[in-house]
Amino acid sequence: MTPPGVRVYGGRVGISLTRAALSEPDDRAALTAFLTANTFPFHVRRRPTAEQVAEAIREGAWESDAIQTFWIDDERDGRVGVLRLDDLDDATAMVDLRLADAARGRGHGSAALRVATDVVFSRHPAVIRLEGQTREDNAAMRRVFERCGWVFEAYYRDGWPVEGGEPVASVAYSVLRRDWASGITTPVPQGPEVTLTGELRCADDDQAARVRAHLDEHLALTRAEPGCLSFDVTPTETDGVWRVSERFVDEAAFDAHQRRVAMSTWGRETAGIQRSYVIHGRALDADALIATAWAAEEMLLHPAVHAHAGELKRFLNPDFVEIGQSGRRWTRDEIIAALREEPGADPSPAIEERVARVLGPTTVLLTYLLRFEDRVSRRSSLWRCDPAPRCLFHQGTPVG
């Protein structure tokens, strides 16, 4: 048990938890001021009123025999948040962490959660498991859990009430006492997350220079996406080779990321660089299948991809066939040789009149009007996404 007013320090320099004394008027007033002055968009009440806070304190929601509340203080930034531990008399305790509006995105949440984990397991021997829940779309809090080594355990459909709206799904993470003591995480089966791992392999110094020039922006933009749990592109011991690791909350978030990247500076500048990826967690529904196929089709039209045999082989199935505008039948090797010889110069061809038809669990047919350089043609492509997209057939017919 941590007495009121006692400060607990963590491993991160400058962060500490101080037990609130809610029996004292000053701490009650401070908690009321904190909860009413900040907005908590992923809590049931985004901004409680002073009356609601006072009633919750009176009813023991913030302090009781099994509940303790702590101030989160940082040596540099001062008071940055509040953390509540609940069910401390049970085998499973719960944590609720809230940061001030101005204190978010600075690492305070992860530091405070680590200290709280130490407090629970070092001072409450009956607790064998510490759990936290949040809304499915609260990617920032989910990243905090992940950074602290907590494990994603549950997905509750319509499990989180929304004030004035329909309920949304909630997710649960936890850490076990034995994992905390040993430093070894006990795994559980994966949930709806989508992960991507693999390598980005440059063919020459020019490609490596383009990666270095645009990587920082690419990392920042991706990590800021609401559905991104983690995103890392790190250099290996081999020059020009980067290791890629991505985790997104679900398929929708992963597909949104793919669409953004396809239209981004990073997507354009690195389009011709060889990638070798493995994707897990996808169960492509119709919308996801179509989005994946369109993103691949757009990449396949890029001159930088045309100029790189490795990228073309990644997108074209080994038995790929194309019927060209002249009526000629092309094999994969023949079309790769032709495209490398004349890759084109327009990096942004106009795609109009898009139509997509799902033909099977992993197969989609795309048809569209293409304006490319000074030519207009009608195109059709047959894609199979299992899981990586591969084009099986393409045909182009000139217009006019």
C-alpha positions as CSV (number, residue, x, y, z in Angstrom):
1,M,0.0,0.0,0.0
2,T,1.3,3.5,-0.9
3,P,0.3,6.1,1.7
4,P,-1.1,9.4,0.5
5,G,1.5,12.0,-0.3
6,V,4.3,9.4,-0.9
7,R,6.2,9.9,-4.2
8,V,7.4,6.9,-6.2
9,Y,10.2,7.3,-8.8
10,G,10.6,5.3,-11.9
11,G,13.5,4.3,-14.1
12,R,13.0,7.3,-16.4
13,V,14.7,10.4,-15.1
14,G,12.3,13.0,-14.0
15,I,9.0,11.0,-13.9
16,S,7.3,10.1,-10.6
17,L,3.9,9.1,-9.2
18,T,2.6,10.8,-6.0
19,R,-0.3,9.2,-4.2
20,A,-3.2,11.7,-4.1
21,A,-4.9,12.4,-0.7
22,L,-8.5,12.9,-1.8
23,S,-9.6,13.1,1.8
24,E,-7.9,16.6,1.7
25,P,-9.7,19.6,0.1
26,D,-6.6,20.7,-1.8
27,D,-6.2,17.4,-3.7
28,R,-10.0,17.1,-4.3
29,A,-9.9,20.6,-5.9
30,A,-6.8,19.7,-7.9
31,L,-8.3,16.6,-9.3
32,T,-11.5,18.4,-10.2
33,A,-9.6,21.1,-11.9
34,F,-7.5,18.7,-13.9
35,L,-10.4,16.6,-15.1
36,T,-12.5,19.6,-16.1
37,A,-9.7,21.6,-17.7
38,N,-8.6,18.8,-20.1
39,T,-10.4,16.8,-22.8
40,F,-10.3,13.0,-22.9
41,P,-11.6,12.1,-26.3
42,F,-11.4,8.3,-25.8
43,H,-13.0,8.1,-22.3
44,V,-16.7,7.7,-21.8
45,R,-17.0,11.3,-20.6
46,R,-14.8,13.5,-22.8
47,R,-14.8,16.4,-20.3
48,P,-16.7,15.8,-17.0
49,T,-18.3,18.6,-15.2
50,A,-17.2,19.6,-11.7
51,E,-20.4,18.2,-10.3
52,Q,-19.8,14.8,-12.0
53,V,-16.2,14.7,-10.6
54,A,-17.4,15.6,-7.1
55,E,-20.0,12.9,-7.1
56,A,-17.5,10.3,-8.3
57,I,-15.1,11.2,-5.5
58,R,-17.9,11.0,-2.9
59,E,-18.9,7.6,-4.2
60,G,-15.3,6.3,-3.9
61,A,-14.5,6.0,-7.6
62,W,-11.1,7.7,-7.1
63,E,-10.2,6.5,-3.6
64,S,-11.2,3.5,-1.5
65,D,-9.7,0.5,0.2
66,A,-9.1,-1.0,-3.3
67,I,-8.6,2.2,-5.3
68,Q,-5.6,4.5,-5.3
69,T,-5.1,7.7,-7.4
70,F,-1.6,9.1,-8.3
71,W,-0.4,12.3,-9.7
72,I,2.0,12.0,-12.6
73,D,4.8,14.5,-12.3
74,D,7.7,15.2,-14.6
75,E,10.8,17.0,-13.4
76,R,10.8,19.3,-16.5
77,D,7.1,19.6,-17.4
78,G,5.5,19.6,-13.9
79,R,2.2,17.9,-13.3
80,V,1.3,16.1,-16.5
81,G,-1.5,13.7,-15.6
82,V,-3.3,11.4,-13.2
83,L,-3.3,7.6,-12.9
84,R,-5.8,5.5,-11.1
85,L,-5.3,1.9,-9.9
86,D,-8.5,-0.1,-9.2
87,D,-9.4,-3.5,-7.8
88,L,-6.1,-3.7,-5.9
89,D,-7.7,-6.3,-3.6
90,D,-8.3,-8.6,-6.5
91,A,-6.1,-10.9,-8.5
92,T,-6.6,-8.7,-11.5
93,A,-6.1,-4.9,-10.9
94,M,-7.0,-2.3,-13.4
95,V,-5.3,0.9,-14.5
96,D,-6.7,4.2,-15.9
97,L,-4.2,6.7,-17.2
98,R,-5.0,10.3,-18.3
99,L,-2.6,12.9,-19.5
100,A,-3.1,16.7,-19.8
101,D,-3.8,17.9,-23.3
102,A,-0.4,19.7,-23.5
103,A,1.5,16.7,-22.1
104,R,0.6,14.1,-24.8
105,G,3.1,12.7,-27.3
106,R,6.1,13.2,-25.0
107,G,6.6,9.8,-23.6
108,H,5.0,10.5,-20.2
109,G,2.3,7.8,-20.6
110,S,4.8,5.0,-21.1
111,A,7.0,6.2,-18.3
112,A,4.1,6.5,-15.9
113,L,2.7,3.1,-16.8
114,R,6.1,1.4,-16.1
115,V,6.2,3.0,-12.7
116,A,2.6,2.0,-12.0
117,T,3.4,-1.6,-12.9
118,D,6.3,-1.6,-10.5
119,V,4.1,-0.1,-7.8
120,V,1.4,-2.7,-8.2
121,F,3.6,-5.8,-8.3
122,S,6.1,-4.7,-5.6
123,R,3.5,-3.4,-3.1
124,H,0.4,-5.6,-3.7
125,P,1.3,-9.3,-3.5
126,A,-2.2,-10.5,-4.2
127,V,-2.3,-9.0,-7.6
128,I,-1.1,-11.4,-10.3
129,R,-2.3,-9.5,-13.4
130,L,-2.6,-5.8,-14.2
131,E,-5.0,-4.9,-17.0
132,G,-5.9,-1.8,-19.0
133,Q,-8.7,-1.2,-21.5
134,T,-9.2,1.5,-24.1
135,R,-11.2,2.2,-27.2
136,E,-10.2,0.3,-30.3
137,D,-9.4,3.5,-32.1
138,N,-7.2,4.9,-29.3
139,A,-3.9,4.1,-31.1
140,A,-1.9,6.4,-28.8
141,M,-2.8,4.5,-25.7
142,R,-2.4,1.2,-27.5
143,R,1.2,2.2,-28.4
144,V,1.8,3.0,-24.7
145,F,0.7,-0.5,-23.7
146,E,2.9,-2.0,-26.5
147,R,6.0,0.0,-25.5
148,C,5.7,-1.2,-21.9
149,G,5.6,-4.8,-22.9
150,W,1.9,-5.4,-22.3
151,V,0.1,-8.0,-24.3
152,F,-3.0,-7.5,-26.4
153,E,-5.5,-10.0,-25.0
154,A,-9.1,-9.2,-25.9
155,Y,-11.4,-7.4,-28.4
156,Y,-14.9,-6.5,-27.1
157,R,-17.4,-5.6,-29.8
158,D,-19.5,-2.6,-28.8
159,G,-17.8,-2.8,-25.5
160,W,-17.1,1.0,-24.9
161,P,-20.0,3.4,-24.3
162,V,-19.8,6.7,-26.1
163,E,-21.5,9.7,-24.6
164,G,-24.2,10.8,-27.1
165,G,-23.4,8.2,-29.6
166,E,-23.3,4.5,-30.5
167,P,-20.9,2.2,-28.6
168,V,-17.6,1.2,-30.2
169,A,-15.3,-1.7,-29.7
170,S,-12.8,-1.8,-26.9
171,V,-9.5,-3.7,-26.4
172,A,-7.7,-5.0,-23.4
173,Y,-4.0,-5.3,-22.7
174,S,-2.3,-6.8,-19.6
175,V,0.9,-7.7,-18.0
176,L,1.5,-10.7,-15.7
177,R,3.4,-10.7,-12.4
178,R,5.5,-13.5,-13.6
179,D,6.4,-11.7,-16.9
180,W,7.2,-8.5,-14.9
181,A,9.5,-10.5,-12.6
182,S,11.2,-12.6,-15.4
183,G,11.3,-10.0,-18.2
184,I,9.9,-12.8,-20.5
185,T,6.5,-12.1,-22.1
186,T,3.9,-14.9,-22.2
187,P,2.4,-14.8,-25.7
188,V,-1.3,-15.1,-26.6
189,P,-2.9,-15.7,-30.0
190,Q,-3.0,-12.6,-32.1
191,G,-6.2,-10.6,-32.6
192,P,-7.2,-8.4,-35.6
193,E,-3.9,-6.7,-36.0
194,V,-2.1,-6.7,-39.3
195,T,1.7,-7.0,-39.4
196,L,4.2,-6.6,-42.2
197,T,7.9,-7.6,-42.0
198,G,10.6,-7.8,-44.5
199,E,13.3,-5.8,-46.3
200,L,13.7,-2.8,-48.6
201,R,16.7,-3.5,-50.8
202,C,18.4,-0.8,-52.9
203,A,20.1,-1.7,-56.2
204,D,22.5,1.2,-56.2
205,D,23.7,4.3,-54.3
206,D,21.1,6.5,-56.1
207,Q,18.2,4.4,-54.7
208,A,19.8,4.4,-51.2
209,A,20.2,8.2,-51.3
210,R,16.5,8.5,-52.1
211,V,15.5,6.3,-49.2
212,R,17.7,8.4,-46.8
213,A,16.3,11.7,-48.2
214,H,12.7,10.8,-47.6
215,L,12.7,8.2,-44.8
216,D,12.3,10.6,-41.8
217,E,9.2,12.2,-43.3
218,H,7.8,8.7,-44.2
219,L,8.3,7.5,-40.6
220,A,6.8,10.6,-39.1
221,L,3.7,10.5,-41.3
222,T,3.1,6.8,-40.8
223,R,3.5,6.9,-37.1
224,A,1.0,9.8,-36.9
225,E,-1.7,7.7,-38.7
226,P,-4.5,6.9,-36.2
227,G,-4.3,3.1,-36.8
228,C,-0.5,2.7,-36.6
229,L,0.8,0.7,-33.5
230,S,4.4,0.6,-34.6
231,F,6.4,1.4,-37.7
232,D,10.2,0.9,-38.0
233,V,12.5,1.0,-41.0
234,T,16.1,0.4,-39.8
235,P,19.3,0.0,-41.7
236,T,21.0,-3.5,-41.6
237,E,24.7,-4.3,-41.7
238,T,24.4,-4.5,-45.5
239,D,24.7,-1.1,-47.3
240,G,21.5,-0.2,-49.0
241,V,19.3,-2.7,-47.2
242,W,16.7,-1.6,-44.6
243,R,14.6,-3.9,-42.3
244,V,10.9,-3.0,-42.3
245,S,8.4,-3.8,-39.5
246,E,4.8,-2.5,-39.4
247,R,1.9,-3.1,-37.1
248,F,-1.6,-1.7,-37.5
249,V,-4.7,-2.1,-35.4
250,D,-6.7,-3.8,-38.2
251,E,-7.1,-4.2,-42.0
252,A,-8.8,-0.9,-42.5
253,A,-5.9,1.0,-40.9
254,F,-3.4,-1.0,-42.9
255,D,-5.3,-0.4,-46.2
256,A,-5.6,3.3,-45.4
257,H,-1.8,3.4,-44.9
258,Q,-1.2,1.6,-48.2
259,R,-3.4,4.1,-50.1
260,R,-1.7,7.1,-48.5
261,V,1.8,5.8,-49.2
262,A,0.9,5.1,-52.9
263,M,0.1,8.8,-53.4
264,S,2.9,10.1,-51.2
265,T,6.4,11.5,-52.0
266,W,7.9,8.4,-50.4
267,G,5.8,6.2,-52.7
268,R,6.8,8.1,-55.8
269,E,10.5,8.4,-55.0
270,T,11.0,4.7,-53.9
271,A,8.6,3.1,-56.4
272,G,11.4,1.2,-58.2
273,I,13.1,-0.2,-55.1
274,Q,12.9,-3.9,-54.4
275,R,10.7,-4.9,-51.5
276,S,10.4,-8.3,-49.9
277,Y,7.5,-8.4,-47.4
278,V,5.4,-10.9,-45.5
279,I,2.0,-9.8,-44.3
280,H,0.0,-11.5,-41.5
281,G,-3.5,-10.9,-40.1
282,R,-5.3,-10.1,-43.4
283,A,-8.6,-11.7,-44.2
284,L,-9.3,-9.7,-47.3
285,D,-12.9,-8.7,-47.6
286,A,-14.2,-7.1,-50.8
287,D,-13.3,-3.5,-49.9
288,A,-9.8,-4.5,-48.7
289,L,-9.2,-6.7,-51.8
290,I,-10.2,-3.9,-54.1
291,A,-8.1,-1.3,-52.3
292,T,-5.1,-3.6,-52.4
293,A,-5.5,-4.2,-56.1
294,W,-5.9,-0.5,-57.0
295,A,-2.8,0.4,-55.0
296,A,-0.8,-2.3,-56.8
297,E,-2.2,-1.2,-60.2
298,E,-1.2,2.4,-59.6
299,M,2.3,1.3,-58.5
300,L,2.7,-0.9,-61.6
301,L,2.0,2.2,-63.9
302,H,4.9,4.2,-62.4
303,P,7.9,4.7,-64.7
304,A,10.3,3.9,-61.8
305,V,8.7,0.5,-61.4
306,H,8.9,-0.1,-65.2
307,A,12.6,0.5,-65.0
308,H,13.3,-2.0,-62.3
309,A,13.0,-5.7,-63.2
310,G,12.9,-6.8,-59.5
311,E,9.8,-4.6,-58.8
312,L,8.1,-5.8,-62.0
313,K,8.6,-9.4,-61.0
314,R,7.2,-8.6,-57.6
315,F,3.9,-7.4,-59.1
316,L,3.6,-9.7,-62.1
317,N,2.7,-13.4,-61.6
318,P,5.2,-15.9,-63.2
319,D,2.5,-16.9,-65.8
320,F,1.4,-13.3,-66.4
321,V,0.1,-12.5,-69.9
322,E,-0.6,-9.2,-71.5
323,I,-2.6,-8.5,-74.7
324,G,-1.0,-5.2,-76.0
325,Q,-2.7,-2.4,-77.9
326,S,-1.5,-3.9,-81.2
327,G,-3.0,-7.3,-80.3
328,R,0.4,-8.8,-79.5
329,R,0.5,-11.4,-76.7
330,W,3.3,-10.7,-74.2
331,T,4.8,-13.0,-71.5
332,R,6.1,-11.7,-68.2
333,D,9.7,-11.8,-69.4
334,E,8.9,-10.0,-72.7
335,I,6.9,-7.2,-71.0
336,I,9.5,-6.7,-68.4
337,A,12.2,-6.3,-71.1
338,A,10.0,-3.9,-73.1
339,L,9.1,-1.7,-70.1
340,R,12.7,-1.5,-69.0
341,E,13.7,-0.3,-72.4
342,E,10.9,2.3,-72.6
343,P,9.7,3.0,-69.0
344,G,7.9,6.2,-69.9
345,A,8.2,9.6,-68.2
346,D,4.8,10.4,-66.7
347,P,4.8,9.6,-62.9
348,S,1.2,10.6,-62.5
349,P,-1.0,9.0,-65.2
350,A,-4.7,9.9,-64.9
351,I,-7.0,6.9,-64.1
352,E,-10.7,7.5,-64.8
353,E,-13.9,5.5,-64.9
354,R,-12.7,3.0,-62.3
355,V,-14.7,-0.2,-62.0
356,A,-13.7,-3.2,-59.8
357,R,-15.4,-6.6,-59.7
358,V,-14.5,-9.2,-57.1
359,L,-14.4,-12.6,-58.9
360,G,-13.3,-14.8,-55.9
361,P,-12.0,-14.8,-52.4
362,T,-8.6,-13.4,-53.5
363,T,-9.3,-12.3,-57.1
364,V,-10.5,-8.9,-58.5
365,L,-10.9,-7.5,-62.0
366,L,-10.1,-3.8,-62.5
367,T,-11.2,-1.8,-65.6
368,Y,-10.5,1.9,-66.2
369,L,-9.7,4.6,-68.7
370,L,-6.0,5.6,-68.7
371,R,-4.5,8.9,-69.8
372,F,-0.8,8.3,-70.0
373,E,1.5,10.9,-71.6
374,D,-0.2,11.6,-75.0
375,R,-2.2,8.4,-75.2
376,V,-5.6,7.3,-74.1
377,S,-6.6,3.7,-73.7
378,R,-9.0,1.4,-71.9
379,R,-7.4,-1.0,-69.6
380,S,-8.3,-4.2,-67.7
381,S,-6.2,-6.1,-65.1
382,L,-6.8,-9.3,-63.3
383,W,-5.2,-9.4,-59.8
384,R,-4.8,-12.1,-57.2
385,C,-4.0,-11.0,-53.6
386,D,-2.9,-14.0,-51.7
387,P,-1.6,-12.2,-49.7
388,A,0.7,-10.0,-51.8
389,P,-0.9,-8.6,-55.0
390,R,0.1,-10.3,-58.3
391,C,-1.2,-9.3,-61.7
392,L,-2.3,-12.4,-63.7
393,F,-3.5,-10.7,-66.9
394,H,-3.6,-7.2,-68.5
395,Q,-5.0,-5.8,-71.7
396,G,-5.0,-2.3,-73.3
397,T,-7.2,-1.0,-76.1
398,P,-6.5,2.4,-77.6
399,V,-9.3,5.0,-77.7
400,G,-9.7,7.3,-80.7
